[in-house]
Amino acid sequence: MIERRPRVLVIDDAGLVRLYYRKILEAAGYDVDEALNGLEALERVLEKLPDLAIVDVNMPQMDGFTFLAELRRQPLPAGGIPALVISTESQARDILAARASGANYYLIKPVSESVLKQHVAMLCGIPEG
């Protein structure tokens, strides 16, 4: 039996950031999909449920906080997708706003390869080792 690879949706308007996450995650065994903003991400979620969403905060059309709030309004299972916010915003109010919007965890950019893999595995429910 072939096991399904966990699917991660990377939501960031910066192409280099999406490429960085994609290369790391695909090499670690994940399937990766991308969206340029929260609006596009909602469409992707409804097309094919990811196991995790990695969300930037500052994006055009729909920012990360608005995306998370909209995602959490969706009926389960879509509304129950874990979300990892990774942003340059580092103030306590930003972290609190992310949590209030529905983020499961918050990291501040830049994020190292090892930290990214560790948090993605944790939120996808993959045991360490």
Secondary structure by P-SEA (a helix, b strand, c coil): cccccbbbbbbcccaaaaaaaaaaaaaabbbbbbbccaaaaaaaaaaccccccccccccccccaaaaaaaaaaccccccccbbbbbcccccaaaaaaaaaacccccccccccaaaaaaaaaaaaccccc
